């Protein structure tokens, strides 16, 4: 998810010609208990872009103002649109975590989310450990800023993390609840598992694993326009960039299949104008 478009009508804080973006969060009602507390993600009537409200695979779209994000000058729609979906999710997880610069942060999975998570973690000053199955993505992981690469098909990830003193935070980006759960004992005391990969399967973690080292599990989402605007600003300031594959609208089905089969490097972008 994630769309960057040009405003066609002056409304609220936007004027004709402004470049704006729209991410996963499609709208909220402003009326429920969650909304009254500023928790847009918890809105009982929230809509998700492309699922319960129209998405952006088109040349023109209509979006409610509360879902629209102002983007900085120099934004490239075909490259920066993933930042208001995958990008803001990873950014929120890392900046609100218990980890501090110099501490170990592991990124599980190097894909559409993970390749951004690695860059952001490195730019925030963490010692970054990239975890992936196989050696195919090691070069890319190091290019993105990882200080260590662990091929989990050959090396015990928990032991690798423990050898570094444990991860203060594990950013779990791959849609694999079993793989996420297996990393629990590699988390340092008072560390946390930051879950951003939306798997439907249950985590398998015992209470003792959490109690013994006072670990915690945190689900993270990035939903407010302010979150997305701060993500875009951070990426522009630090040089975080998405790696994308571009497809014209008439090849959207091909692009979607490439994403589902984990072939994309690393985010698929549909260009309706191409």
C-alpha positions as CSV (number, residue, x, y, z in Angstrom):
1,X,0.0,0.0,0.0
2,X,1.1,3.6,-0.4
3,X,0.2,6.1,-3.1
4,X,1.6,9.6,-4.0
5,X,-0.7,11.8,-6.0
6,X,-1.3,15.5,-6.9
7,X,-4.1,17.4,-5.3
8,X,-6.8,18.5,-7.7
9,X,-9.0,20.5,-5.4
10,X,-8.2,23.0,-2.6
11,X,-9.4,21.5,0.7
12,X,-8.4,21.9,4.4
13,X,-4.6,22.4,4.5
14,X,-4.0,21.3,0.9
15,X,-4.2,23.3,-2.2
16,X,-4.4,22.5,-5.9
17,X,-1.0,21.1,-7.2
18,X,0.3,19.9,-3.8
19,X,1.9,16.5,-3.9
20,X,0.4,14.3,-1.2
21,X,0.4,10.6,-0.2
22,X,-2.1,8.1,1.2
23,X,-1.0,5.0,3.0
24,X,-2.8,2.0,4.6
25,X,-5.0,4.2,6.8
26,X,-8.0,5.1,4.6
27,X,-10.0,7.1,7.1
28,X,-11.4,7.3,10.7
29,X,-14.8,8.4,12.1
30,X,-13.7,11.1,14.6
31,X,-16.5,10.0,16.9
32,X,-15.7,6.7,18.7
33,X,-13.8,6.4,22.0
34,X,-10.5,5.6,20.2
35,X,-10.8,8.6,17.9
36,X,-11.6,10.9,20.9
37,X,-8.2,9.9,22.3
38,X,-6.4,10.4,19.1
39,X,-6.0,6.7,18.4
40,X,-6.9,6.6,14.7
41,X,-5.7,3.1,14.3
42,X,-8.1,1.9,17.0
43,X,-11.1,3.5,15.3
44,X,-14.0,1.2,15.3
45,X,-15.0,2.5,11.9
46,X,-11.6,2.8,10.3
47,X,-11.2,2.0,6.7
48,X,-8.1,0.4,5.0
49,X,-6.9,1.6,1.7
50,X,-7.5,-0.9,-1.0
51,X,-9.5,-3.2,1.2
52,X,-12.5,-1.4,2.7
53,X,-12.1,1.8,0.7
54,X,-10.8,2.4,-2.8
55,X,-7.0,2.2,-3.3
56,X,-4.7,4.0,-5.6
57,X,-4.2,1.8,-8.6
58,X,-5.6,4.4,-11.0
59,X,-4.7,7.7,-12.6
60,X,-7.1,9.6,-10.4
61,X,-8.5,9.0,-6.9
62,X,-10.7,10.6,-4.3
63,X,-9.6,10.4,-0.7
64,X,-10.9,11.9,2.6
65,X,-8.6,14.7,3.9
66,X,-7.9,12.9,7.2
67,X,-6.0,10.1,5.4
68,X,-3.9,12.4,3.2
69,X,-0.2,13.1,4.0
70,X,1.8,16.2,2.9
71,X,5.1,15.1,1.2
72,X,8.3,17.1,1.1
73,X,9.7,18.7,-2.0
74,X,11.8,16.4,-4.1
75,X,9.6,13.3,-3.4
76,X,9.5,10.8,-6.2
77,X,6.1,9.2,-6.4
78,X,7.4,6.0,-8.1
79,X,10.1,5.5,-5.4
80,X,8.8,7.0,-2.2
81,X,5.2,5.7,-2.1
82,X,6.3,2.7,0.0
83,X,7.5,5.0,2.7
84,X,3.9,5.8,3.7
85,X,3.1,2.1,4.3
86,X,6.1,-0.2,4.9
87,X,8.3,2.8,5.8
88,X,6.2,4.4,8.4
89,X,5.5,1.1,10.1
90,X,9.2,0.3,10.5
91,X,10.0,3.9,11.5
92,X,7.3,4.0,14.3
93,X,8.4,0.6,15.6
94,X,12.1,1.6,15.9
95,X,11.7,5.2,17.2
96,X,9.3,4.1,19.9
97,X,11.3,1.1,21.0
98,X,13.3,0.6,24.1
99,X,16.5,0.4,22.1
100,X,19.0,3.3,22.2
101,X,21.9,4.2,19.9
102,X,24.7,1.7,20.1
103,X,22.5,-1.2,21.2
104,X,21.8,-4.3,19.1
105,X,18.7,-4.3,17.0
106,X,17.9,-7.3,14.8
107,X,15.7,-7.1,11.6
108,X,14.1,-10.4,10.8
109,X,13.3,-10.7,7.1
110,X,14.8,-8.7,4.3
111,X,11.9,-7.7,2.0
112,X,9.6,-4.8,1.4
113,X,9.6,-4.0,5.1
114,X,12.9,-5.3,6.2
115,X,15.1,-3.5,3.6
116,X,13.7,-0.2,5.0
117,X,14.0,-1.4,8.6
118,X,17.7,-2.1,8.2
119,X,18.4,1.3,6.7
120,X,16.4,3.1,9.4
121,X,18.0,1.2,12.2
122,X,21.4,1.9,10.9
123,X,20.6,5.6,10.5
124,X,19.3,5.8,14.1
125,X,22.7,4.5,15.4
126,X,21.9,0.9,16.3
127,X,24.2,-2.1,15.8
128,X,22.1,-3.8,13.2
129,X,21.8,-7.6,12.7
130,X,20.0,-8.8,9.5
131,X,18.4,-12.2,9.8
132,X,17.4,-14.0,6.6
133,X,17.1,-17.6,5.2
134,X,20.0,-18.2,2.8
135,X,22.9,-16.1,1.7
136,X,21.2,-14.5,-1.3
137,X,20.5,-11.2,0.4
138,X,23.7,-10.8,2.4
139,X,25.3,-8.3,0.0
140,X,22.1,-6.2,-0.1
141,X,21.7,-6.3,3.7
142,X,25.3,-5.0,4.1
143,X,24.6,-2.3,1.5
144,X,21.5,-1.2,3.4
145,X,23.6,-0.8,6.6
146,X,23.6,-4.1,8.5
147,X,26.7,-4.6,10.6
148,X,26.0,-8.4,10.9
149,X,24.3,-10.9,8.6
150,X,22.9,-14.2,9.9
151,X,21.9,-16.9,7.4
152,X,19.3,-18.7,9.6
153,X,19.4,-21.8,7.4
154,X,23.0,-22.4,8.6
155,X,23.4,-20.5,11.8
156,X,21.3,-20.6,15.0
157,X,19.9,-17.0,15.1
158,X,19.3,-17.1,18.9
159,X,22.9,-18.1,19.6
160,X,24.1,-15.4,17.1
161,X,22.1,-12.7,18.9
162,X,23.2,-14.0,22.4
163,X,26.8,-13.8,21.3
164,X,26.3,-10.0,20.8
165,X,24.6,-9.7,24.2
166,X,21.1,-10.1,23.0
167,X,19.0,-7.8,20.8
168,X,17.4,-4.9,22.6
169,X,14.8,-5.1,19.9
170,X,13.9,-7.5,17.2
171,X,12.0,-5.9,14.3
172,X,9.9,-8.9,13.0
173,X,9.0,-8.1,9.4
174,X,8.6,-11.4,7.6
175,X,5.1,-12.9,7.6
176,X,6.1,-15.9,9.6
177,X,4.8,-16.2,13.2
178,X,6.9,-19.4,13.8
179,X,10.2,-17.6,12.8
180,X,9.3,-14.6,14.9
181,X,8.6,-16.8,18.0
182,X,11.9,-18.7,17.6
183,X,13.8,-15.5,18.2
184,X,12.4,-14.8,21.7
185,X,15.4,-16.2,23.6
186,X,17.7,-14.0,21.5
187,X,16.1,-10.9,23.0
188,X,18.0,-9.1,25.7
189,X,16.7,-8.4,29.2
190,X,14.0,-5.8,29.0
191,X,14.1,-6.1,25.3
192,X,11.1,-6.4,22.9
193,X,9.8,-8.2,19.9
194,X,8.4,-5.5,17.5
195,X,5.8,-7.3,15.3
196,X,5.1,-5.5,12.0
197,X,4.8,-8.6,9.7
198,X,1.1,-9.4,9.6
199,X,0.9,-13.2,9.8
200,X,-2.5,-14.7,10.7
201,X,-0.9,-17.6,12.5
202,X,-0.4,-17.4,16.3
203,X,2.9,-16.7,18.0
204,X,4.2,-19.6,20.2
205,X,5.9,-17.9,23.2
206,X,5.7,-19.2,26.7
207,X,5.0,-16.9,29.6
208,X,8.3,-17.9,31.2
209,X,10.2,-16.6,28.2
210,X,8.7,-13.2,28.8
211,X,8.9,-13.2,32.6
212,X,12.4,-14.5,33.1
213,X,14.1,-11.6,31.3
214,X,11.1,-9.1,31.4
215,X,10.7,-9.2,27.7
216,X,7.7,-7.8,25.9
217,X,5.8,-8.2,22.6
218,X,4.6,-5.1,20.8
219,X,2.5,-4.9,17.7
220,X,3.2,-1.7,15.7
221,X,1.4,0.3,13.0
222,X,1.9,3.7,11.4
223,X,-1.4,5.3,10.7
224,X,-1.6,9.1,11.3
225,X,-0.6,11.5,8.6
226,X,1.8,13.0,11.1
227,X,3.6,9.7,11.4
228,X,3.9,9.4,7.7
229,X,5.1,13.0,7.3
230,X,7.8,12.5,9.9
231,X,8.9,9.3,8.2
232,X,9.3,11.0,4.9
233,X,11.2,13.8,6.5
234,X,13.5,11.4,8.3
235,X,14.2,9.5,5.1
236,X,15.0,12.6,3.1
237,X,17.4,13.8,5.9
238,X,19.2,10.5,6.3
239,X,19.1,9.1,2.7
240,X,16.9,6.1,3.4
241,X,15.6,4.9,0.0
242,X,13.3,2.2,-1.2
243,X,14.4,-0.3,-3.7
244,X,11.5,-0.9,-6.1
245,X,10.4,-2.7,-9.2
246,X,8.0,-0.7,-11.4
247,X,5.1,-2.1,-13.5
248,X,2.5,-0.3,-15.6
249,X,-1.1,-0.6,-14.6
250,X,-1.9,-3.2,-17.3
251,X,0.6,-5.5,-15.7
252,X,-0.7,-5.2,-12.1
253,X,-1.6,-8.9,-11.9
254,X,1.9,-9.9,-12.9
255,X,3.3,-7.5,-10.3
256,X,1.1,-8.8,-7.6
257,X,2.1,-12.4,-8.3
258,X,5.8,-11.4,-8.2
259,X,5.2,-9.9,-4.7
260,X,3.3,-12.9,-3.4
261,X,6.0,-15.3,-4.5
262,X,8.7,-13.3,-2.7
263,X,10.6,-12.5,-6.0
264,X,10.3,-8.7,-5.7
265,X,13.4,-6.7,-4.9
266,X,12.1,-5.2,-2.7
267,X,8.8,-3.4,-3.2
268,X,6.5,-3.5,-6.2
269,X,5.2,-0.2,-7.5
270,X,2.3,0.2,-10.0
271,X,2.6,3.2,-12.3
272,X,-0.9,4.1,-13.5
273,X,0.5,6.8,-15.8
274,X,3.1,4.5,-17.5
